[in-house]
Amino acid sequence: MTLREVSIGQTVKVVKLHGEGAVKRRIMDMGITKGTEIFVRKVAPLGDPIEVNVRNYELSLRKEDAEMIEVE
């Protein structure tokens, strides 16, 4: 399952980051690494962006970026 598929109010754990190069590095620089817990706060009406809590801060992710984050 990817982060994009997670329901509002759910907490998940990162299993793997997909993608390559600069995109993967940017996601990791935001604090999203393997084993990190992510809480989905809300999703915009059209589904983009997704607002999450990661490591005690709020972060907005695009759908394309959320699809690269595999969670359990």
N, CA, C and O of each residue as an XYZ file, in Angstrom:
288
protein
N       0.851     -1.174      0.000
C       0.000      0.000      0.000
C       0.898      1.239      0.000
O       1.973      1.238      0.601
N       0.446      2.291     -0.680
C       1.214      3.531     -0.716
C       0.566      4.576      0.196
O      -0.578      4.416      0.622
N       1.298      5.629      0.486
C       0.797      6.689      1.356
C      -0.449      7.346      0.764
O      -1.305      7.827      1.507
N      -0.557      7.371     -0.540
C      -1.716      7.973     -1.198
C      -3.006      7.230     -0.858
O      -4.075      7.841     -0.846
N      -2.932      5.944     -0.584
C      -4.109      5.111     -0.326
C      -4.557      5.113      1.126
O      -5.599      4.540      1.446
N      -3.794      5.744      2.013
C      -4.088      5.742      3.446
C      -5.256      6.676      3.750
O      -5.362      7.759      3.174
N      -6.133      6.248      4.662
C      -7.289      7.052      5.045
C      -6.904      8.151      6.027
O      -5.888      8.060      6.716
N      -7.726      9.184      6.080
C      -7.520     10.295      7.012
C      -7.620      9.767      8.441
O      -8.501      8.967      8.756
N      -6.711     10.221      9.299
C      -6.721      9.815     10.696
C      -5.931      8.551     10.991
O      -5.855      8.130     12.146
N      -5.355      7.949      9.990
C      -4.604      6.713     10.149
C      -3.115      7.007     10.325
O      -2.581      7.934      9.717
N      -2.454      6.210     11.160
C      -1.007      6.297     11.327
C      -0.387      5.063     10.691
O      -0.815      3.939     10.952
N       0.622      5.277      9.856
C       1.285      4.172      9.154
C       2.791      4.289      9.329
O       3.304      5.322      9.758
N       3.493      3.205      8.987
C       4.954      3.176      9.080
C       5.540      2.974      7.685
O       5.051      2.154      6.907
N       6.593      3.731      7.380
C       7.234      3.645      6.065
C       7.998      2.330      5.948
O       8.800      1.985      6.816
N       7.738      1.602      4.863
C       8.411      0.336      4.597
C       9.537      0.537      3.585
O      10.636      0.010      3.753
N       9.248      1.310      2.523
C      10.222      1.477      1.450
C       9.926      2.744      0.663
O       8.768      3.135      0.517
N      10.964      3.378      0.160
C      10.823      4.538     -0.715
C      11.140      4.105     -2.138
O      12.190      3.520     -2.403
N      10.227      4.397     -3.044
C      10.454      4.107     -4.460
C      10.923      5.401     -5.123
O      10.969      6.448     -4.478
N      11.263      5.335     -6.377
C      11.759      6.523     -7.062
C      13.275      6.506     -7.103
O      13.929      5.668     -6.483
N      13.812      7.457     -7.854
C      15.255      7.484     -8.040
C      15.805      8.894     -7.938
O      15.083      9.876     -8.109
N      17.073      8.973     -7.663
C      17.818     10.223     -7.724
C      17.288     11.344     -6.859
O      17.051     11.172     -5.663
N      17.104     12.513     -7.491
C      16.743     13.737     -6.783
C      15.393     13.637     -6.085
O      15.225     14.190     -4.998
N      14.442     12.954     -6.677
C      13.112     12.835     -6.073
C      13.183     12.042     -4.775
O      12.620     12.455     -3.761
N      13.860     10.924     -4.803
C      14.012     10.101     -3.592
C      14.789     10.869     -2.521
O      14.435     10.814     -1.343
N      15.819     11.569     -2.911
C      16.627     12.354     -1.973
C      15.778     13.445     -1.326
O      15.899     13.689     -0.125
N      14.921     14.102     -2.105
C      14.065     15.167     -1.578
C      13.099     14.622     -0.535
O      12.882     15.256      0.497
N      12.517     13.455     -0.792
C      11.608     12.827      0.165
C      12.363     12.483      1.450
O      11.850     12.709      2.546
N      13.558     11.947      1.325
C      14.358     11.608      2.503
C      14.761     12.867      3.270
O      14.798     12.850      4.500
N      15.061     13.943      2.572
C      15.426     15.205      3.218
C      14.268     15.790      4.022
O      14.489     16.551      4.963
N      13.040     15.440      3.659
C      11.864     15.900      4.402
C      11.646     15.086      5.680
O      10.722     15.370      6.442
N      12.480     14.086      5.917
C      12.366     13.288      7.135
C      11.621     11.986      6.957
O      11.376     11.273      7.930
N      11.257     11.667      5.731
C      10.533     10.427      5.472
C      11.541      9.357      5.085
O      12.017      9.313      3.951
N      11.860      8.498      6.043
C      12.805      7.412      5.827
C      12.184      6.108      6.311
O      11.137      6.120      6.960
N      12.816      4.999      6.004
C      12.311      3.690      6.398
C      12.127      3.630      7.925
O      13.018      4.008      8.686
N      10.949      3.147      8.352
C      10.657      3.011      9.771
C       9.986      4.222     10.402
O       9.556      4.150     11.554
N       9.887      5.329      9.679
C       9.266      6.542     10.202
C       7.743      6.391     10.236
O       7.147      5.853      9.304
N       7.119      6.871     11.317
C       5.665      6.848     11.404
C       5.102      8.133     10.808
O       5.633      9.222     11.025
N       4.008      7.980     10.045
C       3.356      9.111      9.391
C       1.879      9.087      9.756
O       1.218      8.057      9.628
N       1.359     10.235     10.216
C      -0.060     10.384     10.536
C      -0.694     11.242      9.454
O      -0.240     12.358      9.202
N      -1.748     10.728      8.807
C      -2.431     11.470      7.746
C      -3.472     12.390      8.379
O      -4.470     11.919      8.925
N      -3.241     13.705      8.307
C      -4.126     14.695      8.924
C      -5.330     14.998      8.054
O      -6.469     14.926      8.517
N      -5.082     15.339      6.786
C      -6.199     15.633      5.889
C      -5.757     15.552      4.437
O      -4.570     15.568      4.110
N      -6.773     15.464      3.580
C      -6.535     15.398      2.146
C      -7.361     16.503      1.506
O      -8.525     16.688      1.863
N      -6.787     17.228      0.581
C      -7.498     18.308     -0.109
C      -8.699     17.740     -0.861
O      -8.704     16.560     -1.213
N      -9.716     18.564     -1.112
C     -10.939     18.081     -1.778
C     -10.703     17.324     -3.084
O     -11.413     16.359     -3.368
N      -9.740     17.734     -3.866
C      -9.459     17.036     -5.121
C      -8.359     15.988     -4.967
O      -7.893     15.423     -5.956
N      -7.942     15.729     -3.717
C      -6.966     14.681     -3.442
C      -5.513     15.111     -3.514
O      -4.615     14.295     -3.304
N      -5.268     16.380     -3.807
C      -3.885     16.840     -3.930
C      -3.767     18.227     -3.334
O      -4.437     19.118     -3.856
N      -3.007     18.505     -2.322
C      -2.013     17.649     -1.677
C      -2.586     16.885     -0.480
O      -3.756     17.028     -0.126
N      -1.731     16.082      0.120
C      -2.054     15.323      1.325
C      -1.259     15.950      2.463
O      -0.051     16.154      2.338
N      -1.933     16.260      3.576
C      -1.238     16.855      4.716
C      -0.989     15.784      5.762
O      -1.914     15.097      6.196
N       0.278     15.644      6.168
C       0.672     14.604      7.120
C       1.523     15.180      8.247
O       2.079     16.271      8.123
N       1.618     14.436      9.342
C       2.547     14.760     10.427
C       3.673     13.744     10.373
O       3.437     12.537     10.393
N       4.909     14.247     10.304
C       6.104     13.413     10.269
C       7.104     13.993     11.249
O       7.450     15.170     11.153
N       7.572     13.190     12.188
C       8.595     13.634     13.151
C       8.232     14.961     13.823
O       9.065     15.862     13.925
N       6.992     15.071     14.275
C       6.480     16.237     14.998
C       6.411     17.529     14.173
O       6.472     18.618     14.744
N       6.288     17.435     12.866
C       6.022     18.629     12.070
C       5.038     18.284     10.956
O       4.890     17.124     10.571
N       4.371     19.319     10.447
C       3.372     19.132      9.399
C       4.026     19.263      8.034
O       4.922     20.081      7.825
N       3.554     18.433      7.112
C       4.139     18.390      5.783
C       3.031     18.151      4.771
O       2.143     17.332      5.007
N       3.073     18.853      3.655
C       2.131     18.624      2.562
C       2.876     17.941      1.433
O       3.954     18.373      1.025
N       2.279     16.860      0.931
C       2.895     16.074     -0.145
C       1.978     16.026     -1.355
O       0.758     15.942     -1.215
N       2.561     16.078     -2.527
C       1.786     15.884     -3.751
C       1.437     14.411     -3.900
O       2.093     13.547     -3.318
N       0.399     14.131     -4.683
C      -0.016     12.742     -4.910
C       1.109     11.921     -5.519
O       1.312     10.764     -5.152
N       1.841     12.525     -6.455
C       2.927     11.780     -7.108
C       3.997     11.360     -6.099
O       4.541     10.259     -6.184
N       4.296     12.246     -5.143
C       5.289     11.920     -4.118
C       4.754     10.876     -3.148
O       5.485      9.979     -2.729
N       3.474     10.992     -2.789
C       2.856     10.044     -1.854
C       2.823      8.632     -2.441
O       2.897      7.654     -1.697
N       2.713      8.518     -3.757
C       2.692      7.197     -4.401
C       4.045      6.497     -4.317
O       4.113      5.273     -4.434
N       5.109      7.248     -4.119
C       6.447      6.660     -4.042
C       6.792      6.126     -2.654
O       7.840      5.508     -2.464
N       5.894      6.368     -1.674
C       6.156      5.973     -0.298
C       5.305      4.753      0.046
O       4.087      4.853      0.197
N       5.962      3.606      0.168
C       5.265      2.360      0.507
C       5.153      2.259      2.031
O       6.144      2.405      2.746
N       3.928      2.006      2.518
C       3.682      1.972      3.969
C       2.969      0.676      4.361
O       2.463     -0.064      3.518
N       2.950      0.435      5.670
C       2.216     -0.727      6.193
C       1.299     -0.282      7.306
O       0.588     -1.104      7.886
